[in-house]
Amino acid sequence: MDEKMAALDANDTWELTSLPKGQEIKWVYKVKHNANVFVNRYKTRLVAKGYAQTYGIDYEETYNPIAKMTNVRAIVAMTA
């Protein structure tokens, strides 16, 4: 957790502010396994909007939309 915070701080990922009243943040931990069931690594996420997640429904889901260059090229080629 300390390594994750140090990396986020070194990259200027965010600006530190105070939390609004009634809001909280929490760490979500996950263990990643290899195909042979050995522990590969430990992952952590800092969840600031945890109040909107329901355990068993969307608690473990993460989705980050990423624009890949191949997709950008395809869209530009279609519009041209």
N, CA, C and O atoms as a Maestro MAE file, in Angstrom:
{
 s_m_m2io_version
 :::
 2.0.0
}

f_m_ct {
 s_m_title
 :::
 protein
 m_atom[320] {
  # First column is atom index #
  i_m_mmod_type
  r_m_x_coord
  r_m_y_coord
  r_m_z_coord
  i_m_residue_number
  s_m_chain_name
  s_m_pdb_residue_name
  s_m_pdb_atom_name
  i_m_atomic_number
  :::
  1 25 0.829 -1.175 0.000 1 A "MET " " N  " 7
  2 3 0.000 0.000 0.000 1 A "MET " " CA " 6
  3 2 0.883 1.252 0.000 1 A "MET " " C  " 6
  4 15 0.593 2.228 -0.691 1 A "MET " " O  " 8
  5 25 1.962 1.209 0.782 2 A "ASP " " N  " 7
  6 3 2.867 2.354 0.809 2 A "ASP " " CA " 6
  7 2 3.546 2.564 -0.541 2 A "ASP " " C  " 6
  8 15 3.748 3.701 -0.969 2 A "ASP " " O  " 8
  9 25 3.901 1.455 -1.217 3 A "GLU " " N  " 7
  10 3 4.522 1.571 -2.543 3 A "GLU " " CA " 6
  11 2 3.549 2.175 -3.544 3 A "GLU " " C  " 6
  12 15 3.932 3.008 -4.364 3 A "GLU " " O  " 8
  13 25 2.302 1.757 -3.476 4 A "LYS " " N  " 7
  14 3 1.274 2.284 -4.380 4 A "LYS " " CA " 6
  15 2 1.079 3.786 -4.151 4 A "LYS " " C  " 6
  16 15 1.018 4.559 -5.107 4 A "LYS " " O  " 8
  17 25 0.982 4.189 -2.902 5 A "MET " " N  " 7
  18 3 0.814 5.618 -2.583 5 A "MET " " CA " 6
  19 2 2.023 6.430 -3.044 5 A "MET " " C  " 6
  20 15 1.869 7.532 -3.570 5 A "MET " " O  " 8
  21 25 3.235 5.881 -2.845 6 A "ALA " " N  " 7
  22 3 4.446 6.585 -3.268 6 A "ALA " " CA " 6
  23 2 4.492 6.743 -4.784 6 A "ALA " " C  " 6
  24 15 4.891 7.793 -5.288 6 A "ALA " " O  " 8
  25 25 4.084 5.700 -5.516 7 A "ALA " " N  " 7
  26 3 4.069 5.767 -6.977 7 A "ALA " " CA " 6
  27 2 3.052 6.789 -7.467 7 A "ALA " " C  " 6
  28 15 3.345 7.566 -8.376 7 A "ALA " " O  " 8
  29 25 1.859 6.799 -6.875 8 A "LEU " " N  " 7
  30 3 0.837 7.760 -7.272 8 A "LEU " " CA " 6
  31 2 1.262 9.190 -6.951 8 A "LEU " " C  " 6
  32 15 0.988 10.117 -7.713 8 A "LEU " " O  " 8
  33 25 1.928 9.354 -5.825 9 A "ASP " " N  " 7
  34 3 2.409 10.680 -5.437 9 A "ASP " " CA " 6
  35 2 3.544 11.149 -6.345 9 A "ASP " " C  " 6
  36 15 3.597 12.325 -6.707 9 A "ASP " " O  " 8
  37 25 4.447 10.247 -6.715 10 A "ALA " " N  " 7
  38 3 5.583 10.601 -7.574 10 A "ALA " " CA " 6
  39 2 5.126 10.995 -8.974 10 A "ALA " " C  " 6
  40 15 5.761 11.831 -9.618 10 A "ALA " " O  " 8
  41 25 4.039 10.408 -9.449 11 A "ASN " " N  " 7
  42 3 3.526 10.707 -10.787 11 A "ASN " " CA " 6
  43 2 2.556 11.880 -10.814 11 A "ASN " " C  " 6
  44 15 1.994 12.189 -11.865 11 A "ASN " " O  " 8
  45 25 2.352 12.536 -9.679 12 A "ASP " " N  " 7
  46 3 1.392 13.641 -9.573 12 A "ASP " " CA " 6
  47 2 0.020 13.225 -10.110 12 A "ASP " " C  " 6
  48 15 -0.600 13.945 -10.893 12 A "ASP " " O  " 8
  49 25 -0.436 12.057 -9.676 13 A "THR " " N  " 7
  50 3 -1.706 11.506 -10.142 13 A "THR " " CA " 6
  51 2 -2.885 12.318 -9.645 13 A "THR " " C  " 6
  52 15 -3.887 12.456 -10.347 13 A "THR " " O  " 8
  53 25 -2.775 12.853 -8.447 14 A "TRP " " N  " 7
  54 3 -3.886 13.592 -7.880 14 A "TRP " " CA " 6
  55 2 -3.404 14.768 -7.059 14 A "TRP " " C  " 6
  56 15 -2.211 14.957 -6.822 14 A "TRP " " O  " 8
  57 25 -4.371 15.541 -6.640 15 A "GLU " " N  " 7
  58 3 -4.118 16.682 -5.769 15 A "GLU " " CA " 6
  59 2 -4.830 16.393 -4.448 15 A "GLU " " C  " 6
  60 15 -6.024 16.098 -4.433 15 A "GLU " " O  " 8
  61 25 -4.101 16.480 -3.354 16 A "LEU " " N  " 7
  62 3 -4.645 16.125 -2.055 16 A "LEU " " CA " 6
  63 2 -5.609 17.206 -1.565 16 A "LEU " " C  " 6
  64 15 -5.257 18.383 -1.490 16 A "LEU " " O  " 8
  65 25 -6.830 16.784 -1.234 17 A "THR " " N  " 7
  66 3 -7.854 17.676 -0.693 17 A "THR " " CA " 6
  67 2 -8.532 16.974 0.473 17 A "THR " " C  " 6
  68 15 -8.276 15.800 0.739 17 A "THR " " O  " 8
  69 25 -9.389 17.696 1.159 18 A "SER " " N  " 7
  70 3 -10.131 17.066 2.253 18 A "SER " " CA " 6
  71 2 -11.403 16.423 1.700 18 A "SER " " C  " 6
  72 15 -11.937 16.858 0.681 18 A "SER " " O  " 8
  73 25 -11.879 15.382 2.386 19 A "LEU " " N  " 7
  74 3 -13.087 14.687 1.955 19 A "LEU " " CA " 6
  75 2 -14.336 15.481 2.305 19 A "LEU " " C  " 6
  76 15 -14.371 16.156 3.334 19 A "LEU " " O  " 8
  77 25 -15.360 15.409 1.464 20 A "PRO " " N  " 7
  78 3 -16.642 16.008 1.831 20 A "PRO " " CA " 6
  79 2 -17.242 15.261 3.021 20 A "PRO " " C  " 6
  80 15 -16.909 14.102 3.269 20 A "PRO " " O  " 8
  81 25 -18.118 15.929 3.746 21 A "LYS " " N  " 7
  82 3 -18.746 15.318 4.909 21 A "LYS " " CA " 6
  83 2 -19.548 14.093 4.510 21 A "LYS " " C  " 6
  84 15 -20.292 14.120 3.529 21 A "LYS " " O  " 8
  85 25 -19.394 13.016 5.272 22 A "GLY " " N  " 7
  86 3 -20.142 11.800 5.020 22 A "GLY " " CA " 6
  87 2 -19.514 10.869 4.002 22 A "GLY " " C  " 6
  88 15 -20.027 9.769 3.793 22 A "GLY " " O  " 8
  89 25 -18.434 11.259 3.365 23 A "GLN " " N  " 7
  90 3 -17.770 10.414 2.372 23 A "GLN " " CA " 6
  91 2 -16.566 9.739 3.007 23 A "GLN " " C  " 6
  92 15 -15.994 10.245 3.973 23 A "GLN " " O  " 8
  93 25 -16.187 8.596 2.456 24 A "GLU " " N  " 7
  94 3 -15.020 7.893 2.958 24 A "GLU " " CA " 6
  95 2 -14.302 7.219 1.803 24 A "GLU " " C  " 6
  96 15 -14.880 7.007 0.736 24 A "GLU " " O  " 8
  97 25 -13.042 6.884 2.024 25 A "ILE " " N  " 7
  98 3 -12.271 6.128 1.050 25 A "ILE " " CA " 6
  99 2 -11.863 4.821 1.707 25 A "ILE " " C  " 6
  100 15 -11.795 4.717 2.932 25 A "ILE " " O  " 8
  101 25 -11.592 3.825 0.872 26 A "LYS " " N  " 7
  102 3 -11.158 2.549 1.422 26 A "LYS " " CA " 6
  103 2 -10.234 1.860 0.428 26 A "LYS " " C  " 6
  104 15 -10.267 2.135 -0.771 26 A "LYS " " O  " 8
  105 25 -9.417 0.967 0.948 27 A "TRP " " N  " 7
  106 3 -8.526 0.162 0.132 27 A "TRP " " CA " 6
  107 2 -9.215 -1.161 -0.166 27 A "TRP " " C  " 6
  108 15 -9.794 -1.780 0.726 27 A "TRP " " O  " 8
  109 25 -9.151 -1.594 -1.423 28 A "VAL " " N  " 7
  110 3 -9.666 -2.895 -1.831 28 A "VAL " " CA " 6
  111 2 -8.459 -3.741 -2.230 28 A "VAL " " C  " 6
  112 15 -7.674 -3.345 -3.091 28 A "VAL " " O  " 8
  113 25 -8.316 -4.894 -1.607 29 A "TYR " " N  " 7
  114 3 -7.171 -5.771 -1.833 29 A "TYR " " CA " 6
  115 2 -7.583 -6.975 -2.665 29 A "TYR " " C  " 6
  116 15 -8.694 -7.488 -2.532 29 A "TYR " " O  " 8
  117 25 -6.667 -7.420 -3.531 30 A "LYS " " N  " 7
  118 3 -6.930 -8.588 -4.354 30 A "LYS " " CA " 6
  119 2 -5.623 -9.353 -4.545 30 A "LYS " " C  " 6
  120 15 -4.574 -8.746 -4.760 30 A "LYS " " O  " 8
  121 25 -5.682 -10.662 -4.468 31 A "VAL " " N  " 7
  122 3 -4.514 -11.514 -4.677 31 A "VAL " " CA " 6
  123 2 -4.605 -12.106 -6.076 31 A "VAL " " C  " 6
  124 15 -5.595 -12.758 -6.409 31 A "VAL " " O  " 8
  125 25 -3.582 -11.887 -6.901 32 A "LYS " " N  " 7
  126 3 -3.540 -12.423 -8.256 32 A "LYS " " CA " 6
  127 2 -2.744 -13.724 -8.229 32 A "LYS " " C  " 6
  128 15 -1.647 -13.768 -7.673 32 A "LYS " " O  " 8
  129 25 -3.291 -14.788 -8.829 33 A "HIS " " N  " 7
  130 3 -2.651 -16.099 -8.843 33 A "HIS " " CA " 6
  131 2 -2.167 -16.445 -10.246 33 A "HIS " " C  " 6
  132 15 -2.731 -15.988 -11.241 33 A "HIS " " O  " 8
  133 25 -1.107 -17.263 -10.312 34 A "ASN " " N  " 7
  134 3 -0.651 -17.826 -11.583 34 A "ASN " " CA " 6
  135 2 -1.599 -18.937 -12.004 34 A "ASN " " C  " 6
  136 15 -2.550 -19.255 -11.290 34 A "ASN " " O  " 8
  137 25 -1.337 -19.527 -13.169 35 A "ALA " " N  " 7
  138 3 -2.147 -20.643 -13.639 35 A "ALA " " CA " 6
  139 2 -1.989 -21.866 -12.739 35 A "ALA " " C  " 6
  140 15 -2.897 -22.691 -12.644 35 A "ALA " " O  " 8
  141 25 -0.832 -21.981 -12.077 36 A "ASN " " N  " 7
  142 3 -0.599 -23.121 -11.185 36 A "ASN " " CA " 6
  143 2 -0.951 -22.791 -9.733 36 A "ASN " " C  " 6
  144 15 -0.435 -23.441 -8.824 36 A "ASN " " O  " 8
  145 25 -1.792 -21.824 -9.492 37 A "VAL " " N  " 7
  146 3 -2.399 -21.458 -8.212 37 A "VAL " " CA " 6
  147 2 -1.407 -20.848 -7.211 37 A "VAL " " C  " 6
  148 15 -1.759 -20.682 -6.043 37 A "VAL " " O  " 8
  149 25 -0.192 -20.513 -7.625 38 A "PHE " " N  " 7
  150 3 0.729 -19.823 -6.733 38 A "PHE " " CA " 6
  151 2 0.443 -18.325 -6.777 38 A "PHE " " C  " 6
  152 15 -0.024 -17.813 -7.794 38 A "PHE " " O  " 8
  153 25 0.714 -17.637 -5.707 39 A "VAL " " N  " 7
  154 3 0.474 -16.195 -5.647 39 A "VAL " " CA " 6
  155 2 1.455 -15.493 -6.574 39 A "VAL " " C  " 6
  156 15 2.670 -15.636 -6.433 39 A "VAL " " O  " 8
  157 25 0.922 -14.738 -7.515 40 A "ASN " " N  " 7
  158 3 1.740 -13.996 -8.467 40 A "ASN " " CA " 6
  159 2 2.063 -12.606 -7.932 40 A "ASN " " C  " 6
  160 15 3.219 -12.183 -7.960 40 A "ASN " " O  " 8
  161 25 1.046 -11.891 -7.444 41 A "ARG " " N  " 7
  162 3 1.243 -10.552 -6.879 41 A "ARG " " CA " 6
  163 2 0.009 -10.141 -6.089 41 A "ARG " " C  " 6
  164 15 -1.055 -10.752 -6.184 41 A "ARG " " O  " 8
  165 25 0.187 -9.111 -5.329 42 A "TYR " " N  " 7
  166 3 -0.907 -8.531 -4.553 42 A "TYR " " CA " 6
  167 2 -1.259 -7.188 -5.181 42 A "TYR " " C  " 6
  168 15 -0.373 -6.378 -5.454 42 A "TYR " " O  " 8
  169 25 -2.543 -6.949 -5.409 43 A "LYS " " N  " 7
  170 3 -2.978 -5.688 -6.009 43 A "LYS " " CA " 6
  171 2 -3.840 -4.924 -5.013 43 A "LYS " " C  " 6
  172 15 -4.578 -5.517 -4.225 43 A "LYS " " O  " 8
  173 25 -3.737 -3.611 -5.061 44 A "THR " " N  " 7
  174 3 -4.578 -2.763 -4.225 44 A "THR " " CA " 6
  175 2 -5.200 -1.688 -5.097 44 A "THR " " C  " 6
  176 15 -4.631 -1.278 -6.108 44 A "THR " " O  " 8
  177 25 -6.371 -1.244 -4.689 45 A "ARG " " N  " 7
  178 3 -7.043 -0.110 -5.328 45 A "ARG " " CA " 6
  179 2 -7.544 0.811 -4.239 45 A "ARG " " C  " 6
  180 15 -8.030 0.353 -3.205 45 A "ARG " " O  " 8
  181 25 -7.428 2.080 -4.463 46 A "LEU " " N  " 7
  182 3 -7.996 3.077 -3.561 46 A "LEU " " CA " 6
  183 2 -9.351 3.472 -4.128 46 A "LEU " " C  " 6
  184 15 -9.433 4.069 -5.202 46 A "LEU " " O  " 8
  185 25 -10.412 3.137 -3.404 47 A "VAL " " N  " 7
  186 3 -11.772 3.364 -3.888 47 A "VAL " " CA " 6
  187 2 -12.354 4.556 -3.152 47 A "VAL " " C  " 6
  188 15 -12.529 4.526 -1.934 47 A "VAL " " O  " 8
  189 25 -12.650 5.601 -3.903 48 A "ALA " " N  " 7
  190 3 -13.204 6.805 -3.293 48 A "ALA " " CA " 6
  191 2 -14.721 6.826 -3.365 48 A "ALA " " C  " 6
  192 15 -15.364 7.559 -2.613 48 A "ALA " " O  " 8
  193 25 -15.297 6.041 -4.248 49 A "LYS " " N  " 7
  194 3 -16.745 6.034 -4.411 49 A "LYS " " CA " 6
  195 2 -17.288 4.672 -3.995 49 A "LYS " " C  " 6
  196 15 -18.145 4.105 -4.673 49 A "LYS " " O  " 8
  197 25 -16.796 4.159 -2.895 50 A "GLY " " N  " 7
  198 3 -17.170 2.836 -2.447 50 A "GLY " " CA " 6
  199 2 -18.616 2.717 -2.021 50 A "GLY " " C  " 6
  200 15 -19.159 1.613 -1.995 50 A "GLY " " O  " 8
  201 25 -19.248 3.816 -1.688 51 A "TYR " " N  " 7
  202 3 -20.637 3.766 -1.250 51 A "TYR " " CA " 6
  203 2 -21.575 3.354 -2.376 51 A "TYR " " C  " 6
  204 15 -22.701 2.935 -2.109 51 A "TYR " " O  " 8
  205 25 -21.135 3.464 -3.639 52 A "ALA " " N  " 7
  206 3 -21.985 3.129 -4.776 52 A "ALA " " CA " 6
  207 2 -21.794 1.689 -5.233 52 A "ALA " " C  " 6
  208 15 -22.482 1.234 -6.146 52 A "ALA " " O  " 8
  209 25 -20.867 0.966 -4.609 53 A "GLN " " N  " 7
  210 3 -20.603 -0.405 -5.014 53 A "GLN " " CA " 6
  211 2 -21.332 -1.378 -4.107 53 A "GLN " " C  " 6
  212 15 -21.482 -1.141 -2.908 53 A "GLN " " O  " 8
  213 25 -21.783 -2.474 -4.695 54 A "THR " " N  " 7
  214 3 -22.468 -3.517 -3.945 54 A "THR " " CA " 6
  215 2 -21.637 -4.787 -4.024 54 A "THR " " C  " 6
  216 15 -21.309 -5.248 -5.117 54 A "THR " " O  " 8
  217 25 -21.298 -5.354 -2.879 55 A "TYR " " N  " 7
  218 3 -20.470 -6.552 -2.855 55 A "TYR " " CA " 6
  219 2 -21.181 -7.693 -3.578 55 A "TYR " " C  " 6
  220 15 -22.352 -7.970 -3.319 55 A "TYR " " O  " 8
  221 25 -20.456 -8.354 -4.493 56 A "GLY " " N  " 7
  222 3 -21.018 -9.462 -5.254 56 A "GLY " " CA " 6
  223 2 -21.622 -9.050 -6.576 56 A "GLY " " C  " 6
  224 15 -21.856 -9.904 -7.432 56 A "GLY " " O  " 8
  225 25 -21.885 -7.753 -6.776 57 A "ILE " " N  " 7
  226 3 -22.454 -7.284 -8.039 57 A "ILE " " CA " 6
  227 2 -21.410 -6.498 -8.825 57 A "ILE " " C  " 6
  228 15 -21.011 -6.925 -9.908 57 A "ILE " " O  " 8
  229 25 -20.965 -5.373 -8.310 58 A "ASP " " N  " 7
  230 3 -19.981 -4.556 -9.011 58 A "ASP " " CA " 6
  231 2 -18.772 -4.232 -8.147 58 A "ASP " " C  " 6
  232 15 -18.019 -3.309 -8.455 58 A "ASP " " O  " 8
  233 25 -18.583 -4.974 -7.084 59 A "TYR " " N  " 7
  234 3 -17.503 -4.700 -6.138 59 A "TYR " " CA " 6
  235 2 -16.137 -5.013 -6.724 59 A "TYR " " C  " 6
  236 15 -15.178 -4.286 -6.462 59 A "TYR " " O  " 8
  237 25 -16.022 -6.077 -7.513 60 A "GLU " " N  " 7
  238 3 -14.740 -6.497 -8.061 60 A "GLU " " CA " 6
  239 2 -14.498 -5.980 -9.477 60 A "GLU " " C  " 6
  240 15 -13.407 -6.171 -10.016 60 A "GLU " " O  " 8
  241 25 -15.477 -5.339 -10.084 61 A "GLU " " N  " 7
  242 3 -15.341 -4.909 -11.469 61 A "GLU " " CA " 6
  243 2 -14.585 -3.597 -11.580 61 A "GLU " " C  " 6
  244 15 -14.817 -2.657 -10.819 61 A "GLU " " O  " 8
  245 25 -13.679 -3.553 -12.539 62 A "THR " " N  " 7
  246 3 -13.002 -2.303 -12.880 62 A "THR " " CA " 6
  247 2 -12.965 -2.205 -14.398 62 A "THR " " C  " 6
  248 15 -12.719 -3.202 -15.077 62 A "THR " " O  " 8
  249 25 -13.198 -1.049 -14.923 63 A "TYR " " N  " 7
  250 3 -13.136 -0.836 -16.358 63 A "TYR " " CA " 6
  251 2 -12.567 0.549 -16.600 63 A "TYR " " C  " 6
  252 15 -13.094 1.553 -16.120 63 A "TYR " " O  " 8
  253 25 -11.489 0.580 -17.349 64 A "ASN " " N  " 7
  254 3 -10.862 1.841 -17.711 64 A "ASN " " CA " 6
  255 2 -10.833 1.940 -19.226 64 A "ASN " " C  " 6
  256 15 -10.071 1.214 -19.864 64 A "ASN " " O  " 8
  257 25 -11.630 2.809 -19.823 65 A "PRO " " N  " 7
  258 3 -11.593 2.942 -21.276 65 A "PRO " " CA " 6
  259 2 -10.255 3.531 -21.725 65 A "PRO " " C  " 6
  260 15 -9.802 4.547 -21.198 65 A "PRO " " O  " 8
  261 25 -9.640 2.885 -22.694 66 A "ILE " " N  " 7
  262 3 -8.331 3.312 -23.182 66 A "ILE " " CA " 6
  263 2 -8.413 3.458 -24.690 66 A "ILE " " C  " 6
  264 15 -8.921 2.574 -25.379 66 A "ILE " " O  " 8
  265 25 -7.917 4.571 -25.201 67 A "ALA " " N  " 7
  266 3 -7.878 4.795 -26.640 67 A "ALA " " CA " 6
  267 2 -6.555 4.260 -27.165 67 A "ALA " " C  " 6
  268 15 -5.504 4.861 -26.943 67 A "ALA " " O  " 8
  269 25 -6.606 3.124 -27.864 68 A "LYS " " N  " 7
  270 3 -5.400 2.546 -28.456 68 A "LYS " " CA " 6
  271 2 -5.186 3.195 -29.818 68 A "LYS " " C  " 6
  272 15 -6.135 3.606 -30.485 68 A "LYS " " O  " 8
  273 25 -3.931 3.277 -30.212 69 A "MET " " N  " 7
  274 3 -3.609 3.938 -31.482 69 A "MET " " CA " 6
  275 2 -4.239 3.212 -32.671 69 A "MET " " C  " 6
  276 15 -4.619 3.856 -33.649 69 A "MET " " O  " 8
  277 25 -4.354 1.897 -32.606 70 A "THR " " N  " 7
  278 3 -4.982 1.176 -33.725 70 A "THR " " CA " 6
  279 2 -6.443 1.571 -33.870 70 A "THR " " C  " 6
  280 15 -6.944 1.698 -34.987 70 A "THR " " O  " 8
  281 25 -7.137 1.769 -32.741 71 A "ASN " " N  " 7
  282 3 -8.539 2.200 -32.796 71 A "ASN " " CA " 6
  283 2 -8.648 3.627 -33.310 71 A "ASN " " C  " 6
  284 15 -9.543 3.938 -34.096 71 A "ASN " " O  " 8
  285 25 -7.747 4.491 -32.874 72 A "VAL " " N  " 7
  286 3 -7.761 5.883 -33.336 72 A "VAL " " CA " 6
  287 2 -7.513 5.944 -34.830 72 A "VAL " " C  " 6
  288 15 -8.187 6.683 -35.547 72 A "VAL " " O  " 8
  289 25 -6.546 5.167 -35.302 73 A "ARG " " N  " 7
  290 3 -6.252 5.131 -36.751 73 A "ARG " " CA " 6
  291 2 -7.457 4.629 -37.547 73 A "ARG " " C  " 6
  292 15 -7.764 5.165 -38.611 73 A "ARG " " O  " 8
  293 25 -8.134 3.612 -37.038 74 A "ALA " " N  " 7
  294 3 -9.297 3.072 -37.734 74 A "ALA " " CA " 6
  295 2 -10.412 4.105 -37.824 74 A "ALA " " C  " 6
  296 15 -11.055 4.232 -38.866 74 A "ALA " " O  " 8
  297 25 -10.643 4.834 -36.756 75 A "ILE " " N  " 7
  298 3 -11.699 5.860 -36.747 75 A "ILE " " CA " 6
  299 2 -11.333 6.996 -37.691 75 A "ILE " " C  " 6
  300 15 -12.191 7.496 -38.418 75 A "ILE " " O  " 8
  301 25 -10.067 7.410 -37.688 76 A "VAL " " N  " 7
  302 3 -9.635 8.480 -38.573 76 A "VAL " " CA " 6
  303 2 -9.738 8.021 -40.035 76 A "VAL " " C  " 6
  304 15 -10.123 8.802 -40.906 76 A "VAL " " O  " 8
  305 25 -9.394 6.764 -40.300 77 A "ALA " " N  " 7
  306 3 -9.485 6.245 -41.665 77 A "ALA " " CA " 6
  307 2 -10.940 6.181 -42.121 77 A "ALA " " C  " 6
  308 15 -11.227 6.470 -43.283 77 A "ALA " " O  " 8
  309 25 -11.856 5.814 -41.246 78 A "MET " " N  " 7
  310 3 -13.269 5.768 -41.616 78 A "MET " " CA " 6
  311 2 -13.836 7.152 -41.870 78 A "MET " " C  " 6
  312 15 -14.665 7.324 -42.764 78 A "MET " " O  " 8
  313 25 -13.402 8.149 -41.094 79 A "THR " " N  " 7
  314 3 -13.921 9.498 -41.304 79 A "THR " " CA " 6
  315 2 -13.302 10.154 -42.541 79 A "THR " " C  " 6
  316 15 -13.923 11.025 -43.150 79 A "THR " " O  " 8
  317 25 -12.095 9.751 -42.916 80 A "ALA " " N  " 7
  318 3 -11.453 10.316 -44.097 80 A "ALA " " CA " 6
  319 2 -12.080 9.703 -45.319 80 A "ALA " " C  " 6
  320 15 -11.695 10.032 -46.441 80 A "ALA " " O  " 8
  :::
 }
 m_bond[319] {
  # First column is bond index #
  i_m_from
  i_m_to
  i_m_order
  :::
  1 1 2 1
  2 2 3 1
  3 3 4 2
  4 3 5 1
  5 5 6 1
  6 6 7 1
  7 7 8 2
  8 7 9 1
  9 9 10 1
  10 10 11 1
  11 11 12 2
  12 11 13 1
  13 13 14 1
  14 14 15 1
  15 15 16 2
  16 15 17 1
  17 17 18 1
  18 18 19 1
  19 19 20 2
  20 19 21 1
  21 21 22 1
  22 22 23 1
  23 23 24 2
  24 23 25 1
  25 25 26 1
  26 26 27 1
  27 27 28 2
  28 27 29 1
  29 29 30 1
  30 30 31 1
  31 31 32 2
  32 31 33 1
  33 33 34 1
  34 34 35 1
  35 35 36 2
  36 35 37 1
  37 37 38 1
  38 38 39 1
  39 39 40 2
  40 39 41 1
  41 41 42 1
  42 42 43 1
  43 43 44 2
  44 43 45 1
  45 45 46 1
  46 46 47 1
  47 47 48 2
  48 47 49 1
  49 49 50 1
  50 50 51 1
  51 51 52 2
  52 51 53 1
  53 53 54 1
  54 54 55 1
  55 55 56 2
  56 55 57 1
  57 57 58 1
  58 58 59 1
  59 59 60 2
  60 59 61 1
  61 61 62 1
  62 62 63 1
  63 63 64 2
  64 63 65 1
  65 65 66 1
  66 66 67 1
  67 67 68 2
  68 67 69 1
  69 69 70 1
  70 70 71 1
  71 71 72 2
  72 71 73 1
  73 73 74 1
  74 74 75 1
  75 75 76 2
  76 75 77 1
  77 77 78 1
  78 78 79 1
  79 79 80 2
  80 79 81 1
  81 81 82 1
  82 82 83 1
  83 83 84 2
  84 83 85 1
  85 85 86 1
  86 86 87 1
  87 87 88 2
  88 87 89 1
  89 89 90 1
  90 90 91 1
  91 91 92 2
  92 91 93 1
  93 93 94 1
  94 94 95 1
  95 95 96 2
  96 95 97 1
  97 97 98 1
  98 98 99 1
  99 99 100 2
  100 99 101 1
  101 101 102 1
  102 102 103 1
  103 103 104 2
  104 103 105 1
  105 105 106 1
  106 106 107 1
  107 107 108 2
  108 107 109 1
  109 109 110 1
  110 110 111 1
  111 111 112 2
  112 111 113 1
  113 113 114 1
  114 114 115 1
  115 115 116 2
  116 115 117 1
  117 117 118 1
  118 118 119 1
  119 119 120 2
  120 119 121 1
  121 121 122 1
  122 122 123 1
  123 123 124 2
  124 123 125 1
  125 125 126 1
  126 126 127 1
  127 127 128 2
  128 127 129 1
  129 129 130 1
  130 130 131 1
  131 131 132 2
  132 131 133 1
  133 133 134 1
  134 134 135 1
  135 135 136 2
  136 135 137 1
  137 137 138 1
  138 138 139 1
  139 139 140 2
  140 139 141 1
  141 141 142 1
  142 142 143 1
  143 143 144 2
  144 143 145 1
  145 145 146 1
  146 146 147 1
  147 147 148 2
  148 147 149 1
  149 149 150 1
  150 150 151 1
  151 151 152 2
  152 151 153 1
  153 153 154 1
  154 154 155 1
  155 155 156 2
  156 155 157 1
  157 157 158 1
  158 158 159 1
  159 159 160 2
  160 159 161 1
  161 161 162 1
  162 162 163 1
  163 163 164 2
  164 163 165 1
  165 165 166 1
  166 166 167 1
  167 167 168 2
  168 167 169 1
  169 169 170 1
  170 170 171 1
  171 171 172 2
  172 171 173 1
  173 173 174 1
  174 174 175 1
  175 175 176 2
  176 175 177 1
  177 177 178 1
  178 178 179 1
  179 179 180 2
  180 179 181 1
  181 181 182 1
  182 182 183 1
  183 183 184 2
  184 183 185 1
  185 185 186 1
  186 186 187 1
  187 187 188 2
  188 187 189 1
  189 189 190 1
  190 190 191 1
  191 191 192 2
  192 191 193 1
  193 193 194 1
  194 194 195 1
  195 195 196 2
  196 195 197 1
  197 197 198 1
  198 198 199 1
  199 199 200 2
  200 199 201 1
  201 201 202 1
  202 202 203 1
  203 203 204 2
  204 203 205 1
  205 205 206 1
  206 206 207 1
  207 207 208 2
  208 207 209 1
  209 209 210 1
  210 210 211 1
  211 211 212 2
  212 211 213 1
  213 213 214 1
  214 214 215 1
  215 215 216 2
  216 215 217 1
  217 217 218 1
  218 218 219 1
  219 219 220 2
  220 219 221 1
  221 221 222 1
  222 222 223 1
  223 223 224 2
  224 223 225 1
  225 225 226 1
  226 226 227 1
  227 227 228 2
  228 227 229 1
  229 229 230 1
  230 230 231 1
  231 231 232 2
  232 231 233 1
  233 233 234 1
  234 234 235 1
  235 235 236 2
  236 235 237 1
  237 237 238 1
  238 238 239 1
  239 239 240 2
  240 239 241 1
  241 241 242 1
  242 242 243 1
  243 243 244 2
  244 243 245 1
  245 245 246 1
  246 246 247 1
  247 247 248 2
  248 247 249 1
  249 249 250 1
  250 250 251 1
  251 251 252 2
  252 251 253 1
  253 253 254 1
  254 254 255 1
  255 255 256 2
  256 255 257 1
  257 257 258 1
  258 258 259 1
  259 259 260 2
  260 259 261 1
  261 261 262 1
  262 262 263 1
  263 263 264 2
  264 263 265 1
  265 265 266 1
  266 266 267 1
  267 267 268 2
  268 267 269 1
  269 269 270 1
  270 270 271 1
  271 271 272 2
  272 271 273 1
  273 273 274 1
  274 274 275 1
  275 275 276 2
  276 275 277 1
  277 277 278 1
  278 278 279 1
  279 279 280 2
  280 279 281 1
  281 281 282 1
  282 282 283 1
  283 283 284 2
  284 283 285 1
  285 285 286 1
  286 286 287 1
  287 287 288 2
  288 287 289 1
  289 289 290 1
  290 290 291 1
  291 291 292 2
  292 291 293 1
  293 293 294 1
  294 294 295 1
  295 295 296 2
  296 295 297 1
  297 297 298 1
  298 298 299 1
  299 299 300 2
  300 299 301 1
  301 301 302 1
  302 302 303 1
  303 303 304 2
  304 303 305 1
  305 305 306 1
  306 306 307 1
  307 307 308 2
  308 307 309 1
  309 309 310 1
  310 310 311 1
  311 311 312 2
  312 311 313 1
  313 313 314 1
  314 314 315 1
  315 315 316 2
  316 315 317 1
  317 317 318 1
  318 318 319 1
  319 319 320 2
  :::
 }
}
